[in-house]
């Protein structure tokens, strides 16, 4: 007869890769090929990744002065005094220079700002910029481990001679030459990936069961509480100890205990008559 055991503490790590290229031809960028180094973010291939399908391109931005976008309310102006120099444009793109720029004879314009110019355009392509993304291929490598059964399955085969084995990803650095033609340096990086996995189990235990229900409840209750004894119990303890030393006759007859008169009786304080013992809790009970 067999039985089924279950391990719910699964440990897992995921590596993803995307393959595919796309071609675009725009007035801003001209003819361009897009590959994984261009459109996969982040390049490291985590368990969550982002594939670019559309984008707005603003080429050749430099830190300079230019007019703020007309759709920014805080950048609107009719005279120079409306643009306080050194003040950042609220929800805008830069810092005001103190000049109000108006087109031709218009009564209102926008403040001049120091920012990355030209500013980003707000128009978005009507069709997906990288519509070939629907044909890209996604590779998923998964590592799983069940600690209870000491079973695991590796992300890669370490004996494989393939250049794609191991953890690797591609990224690029882009430049322009003197003629303004863009070029790049492509790098494929290999290394060790560290996955930090945390597992745990939480439990809450109420000592109501220990105090009242288990067989050894008396033992646990004695350890949980300490007994505070009154004076009557202390006197009885002293008498019992004296009896053990053979001094019981001196406590009941003779000239008295420790030289005290025989007829004199020890008076008990009022507090001792009210109660002989009490219990003090060291903890709380649910």
N, C-alpha and C positions, 0 to 999 in steps of 0.2 A: 504494500500500500504506500503510495507516494503522497507528498504534500507540497504545497507551493509557498515559498518565502518571498518577501517583497523588500526591496531596498529603495527608499524614497529619497536618499541623500545623493542624488545624481550630481556629478561634477562634469562640466562640459566647457569646451572652448571651440570657437568657430573662426575660420579664416576664409575670406571671400576674394575672388578675382573676377575681373570683367575683361572680356576680349571683344574687340570690334573697332572699326574706324568710321568716320563720317567726313563728308566733304561739304564745304560752304563757299559761297562766292558773294561777298557783300561789298558795298562802296567803302565801308570803313576798314575792312580787313583784307579785301581782295580774295583771291583764291587761297583756301586754307584746308589742310587736313587735320582732323582731330582724332587723337588716339587716347589710350587709357591715362597717359600722363597729363592730358589736358582736361578730361571731363570726369574723372573719378575723384571724389572728395570724401574722406581723407584717403591719401594714397596708400596708407598702411593696410587697408583691407580688414577692417574690424567686423564684428558681427552685425553692425549697422553701417551702411554706406549710402552715398548719394551719387546719382548719375545725372549729370547736367543734360537737360533736354532743350532749354531755352535760356537766353541771356541777352543782356543789353551791354553793348561794347562802347566804351568811351576811351578811344586811343590817345596816347601822347599827353597825358595829364602832367602838368607841372605846377609848382607852387607859384602863383602869380596873382594879379588882380583882374577881376571880371565882374560882370553884373550878376546879382543874385537872381534866382529863378523867379519869374513873375507870379507863380502860384504860392509863394511863401508870404503870408500876411505881414510878418514882422520885417520883411525886406522891402515893403512898398514905401514910397516916399513921394513928396512933391517939391521939396527943397532940401538943401544940404543939411540944415539943422535937424531934419528928421532922422539923419543917419549919424548917431553918436559914435565917434571914432573909438576903436578898441572894444566895442560892444559886440558880443557874439549874437548872430541872428538866431532867434528862437526857432527850433525845428528847421534850421537852414543849413548852409554848407560852409560858412566861414565867419570871418570877423569884419565888421564894418570899418571902412577907411575914412568916412566923413563926407563922402561925395554922393550926390544923388544923380543917377544917370537917366536921362529922359530921351526917348526916341523922337527925332524931328521936333514937332511943336506940341507934343502931347503934354497934358497938364500933370500927369503922374508917371512915375517911373519906378526903378528899383535901386536899392543902395549898392554902391560898389563894395566888393568884399575882397579880402585876401584869403585865397582858398586854393584847392586843387582845380586848376582851370585847363581846358573848358569843363564846365560842370556836367554831371551825368544827365543824360536826356531822360525824360519821363516816358517816352514812347516805347512800346513793347511790340516785338514782331507779331503779326497776326497768326503766322504758322510757326510750329516748333522749329527752333533754329537747328537743332540736331535731331531731325525726325528719324534718322537711321538708328536711333537708340533702341527702337523696338526690335531690331534684329541683333542686338548685342548678345553675347553669350556670358552667362554668369556661372562661375565654378565655386562650389562650396565645399570646404574641407571641415570635417567635424571630429572633435576628440571627445570621447565619453569615458567615464570611469565610475564604477560602482564599488565604493570602499568596502561595503559589507561582504561582497563576494570576491574582492580582490581581482576584479576584472576590468580591463581597460582596452581600448581600441584606438593606434598612433595616428596623428595627423598626416604624417608622411612615412614612407618606407625609406629608412636610413640606408638601405642597401641599393636603392635606385641610383642609376647613373644619369638620370635626366637633369638637365640644367634648371628645370622648374621645381625640383624637389627642395625641401627646406623652406624656411620662411623668407620671403623676398617681396619687394614691391618696387615700382618705378616712379620716379619723379623727375622734373625737368627745371632748368633755369633758362630764362629767355633774355635775349639781348638784341640790339640793333647795330648794324654796321654804319659806316660813315654815309652810305647812300640811303639809309633809312630802312634797309631790308632786315626783317626780323630773322634771327636764328636762335638756336637753343643748344644746350648740352643735356643729353639724356643720361640718367644714371639708374642702374638697377642695383638695389642694395640688398645684401644678405645679412642676416644676424640672428640673434637669439631673442625670442619673444617671451616675455614674462607675463603669465596670466595669474593674477591674484584672486583666489577663490576662497570665500568664507562660508563655512557651514556651522550650524549650531542647533541646539534644541533647548527650549525654555519650558519650565514647569513651575507650578505654584502648589505648595503643599500646606494644608491646614492641620494644625495639631489637635483639632477636635477629635479626629480618629484615634490619635495616640492616647489621649487622656481618657476616653470613655469606651472605646470599642475593642482595642486589641487586648490580648491575654495578659500582657505585661504592662497594663495601664498604670498599676500602682507604682511600679518601678519608675516609669517615666514621670508620673505626677510628683513623686518624691524628689526627683532630680530637677523638676521645673520650679518647685516651690521650696523655700526655706522656712523652717519653723522658728518663730520668735517666742521664747518662753517667758512666763511671768515669774514673780518672786517666789510664789508658792512652790513651783516646780524646781526653782533653784535651791530652796531650802530642803526639799525632799531629796534632791540629788546630793547635797552635802551630807545629809543624814545617812543615805545609802553608802556613800563613800566611807564615812566614819565607821559604819557597821562592818564594812569589809576590812578595816584595820583593827577590829577588836575593841572599838571605843563606844559600842552601843550602850553599855551600862553607864558610861559617864554622861551620855546624852539624856538618860531617863532617871538616874538617881545620883546621889552623892552631892558634893558641894556645889555642883553646877558646872555648866560648860565653860571652860576657859576661866575658871575662878569666879564666875558670876553666882550670886545667891540662888539657892535651890528653888525658892518660892517665886522668884522673878520670872515672868513670862515675856517672851519676845512679842512685841506688838507689831502686827502687820500693818503696813501702810494701806490707806484706803484703795489705792490703785490695784493692789494685789488681790483684794477681795472681789473686785468687779469681774475679773476674768483671769484665768490661769494661763492661757496660751492663745496665740493667733497665728495666722498664716500670712506671709508676705509674698506676693507674686513677683517672679523675676521676668515674666514675659506675659504676652497677651494670649487670650484664648478666643478662637473664632466662634 
